[in-house]
């Protein structure tokens, strides 16, 4: 009976995690799982990305060397790690949800910011659904320049990751 109870708890946690994770996608800062490091050009990287409200950003790094601080624009520009908004460092594999349309500023303290270990993340609202293609009768109508909204498929990876992490954590803690 105890085994069935544990299994039901794990299953419920997986379903809940997958359902709540559908709100955004997971973006690896710098493009990889351990790229919060001084050898990555984050300005170049972020200029090729699109971030939307609800997305999660993942920072992978050596927690004994680096940290991740959310700061304001002035602190970002001057690499000031005093008076930060939030220290999101937890364990070197940290995620942060982008909850509003604005530019978020992150840096690593301890002097690493001066070597380029900082990133500005411009976040947009999810654009409305694109209009359907014009019918042959309306070939001359202007095409929409709005990019299509993120599809449900882009959220699957985060849902699966969250579900796997939740199941792993619960099964380790309970079994």
N, C-alpha and C positions, 0 to 999 in steps of 0.2 A: 504494500500500500504506500509506503514511504517513497519507493522508487517511482510510482505513478505520479505522486504529488510533485516530486522534483521535476519529472518530465513535463508535466502540465505547466509548471512555473516557467521552465525554460522555453517552452513553446509559446506561451503568452508573451514573454519578453521579446522573443524573436519577431512575432507578429507586430507588437507595439513598436519596436524599433524600426521595422521595415515601413510601417505606416507613417511614422513621424519623419522618417528620413526622406520621404518623397517631396519634401518642401524645397530642396536645393540639391546641388551637385557638389562633389568634392573636387577641389582643385589643389594639386600639389604645388606649393610655392617654389618657383624655380624650375618646375617640370619633373622633379623626381622625389623619391621618398626620403632622401637625405641631402637635399640641396640647399638648406639654410646654412650656407657656408660662404666664406669670403671670396671664393673663386668664381662666383656666379654674378653675371650682370643682370641684376633684378630690374633695372630700368628698361633694358632691352626686352627682357622676358615679359614684363607686365604690359608693355606697349602692344604686344601681339595677342593679348587675352581680352576676353569680355567677361565681366563679373556682374552677377545679378543679385538682387535682394533675395536672401534665402540660401545663397551658396555658402559652402563651408570651405575654408582654406586650411590646408595642412602644412605645418612646419615640421620638418624632420631634421634633427640636429643632435650634436653631442652636448647634452645638458650640462656637462662639466666645463665646457668651453664657452658656449654661446647661451644667449637667452633671447626672448622675443618680447618686446615692449610695444604696446600701442601708444603713440604719442600724437601731439598736435602738429600742424604743418611747420610751425616755427622750429620746434624741437627736431623735427625730421630734417629740415634744411641745415640746422646747425649741429646735428648729431648730439643733442642734449638728452641724456638719459635720466636726468633728475626731474621729478614732477611728472612722470609719465601718467597716462590715463589708466592703463591696465597692464599688469604683467601677466601674459598668457602662458608663460613657461610652466609646465607641469612635469614633464618627464622626457622631453626630447622628441616626442611624437604627438604634437599638440594640434588641436583643431580649434577654429574660431569661426563662428557664424557671422556673416555679413547681414545685418538686420535692417539697414536703411540705405537709401540711395545717397551716397556721399563718397568722398575720397577718404579711405582709411590709410593711416601712416604707421608703419612698423619699422623698428630698428633693433639691432643687437647692441647692448651696452658694452661696458668694459673696453671701450675704444675700438671695437670692431666696426662700428658704423663708419668711422673715418676711412676704412678700407673698402667701403661699398656695401656693407652688410645692412641694407635697408631697402624697403620697398614701399611704393605708393600703390594702393589698390583702388582704382576708380570703380564705384559700384553704381549700376543703373537699375531702374525698375525693369521688370520683365516687359518687353514690348507687347502690344496687343497682337492678336493673331493676324497674320498677313491676309490680305484680301485674296480671293481666288483669282486665278489667271483670267485675263479678259477673254470673253467669248469671241469667236471669229468676227462677230458683228461689231465689236468694240476694239478692234486691233489698234486703233490710233489713240486709245485712252492711255494716260500716263501710267507707267509702271510704278509700283510702290517701292520706295527706296528703304523702307523699314525692314530690317532683317527679321526673319521668322523667329517666333518665340522659341525658347528652349523646349524641346520635346520631352515627353515622359521618358523616353529611352535614356536620356542623359542622366536621369535621376536613379536609374537602376543600380549603377555601381555603388553609390552612396548607401542605398537601401541594403544591398547585399553586404557591404562592409560593416555597416552598423549592426545588422542582424548577426553576422558572424562574430563580431566583437562581443555583443551582448550574450550570445549563446556560450561563447568561450568563457567569459567572465563568470557567468552564472554556474556553468557546469564545473568550473574549477573551484568556485566558492562552496558549492553545495555537495559535490560528489567526493 
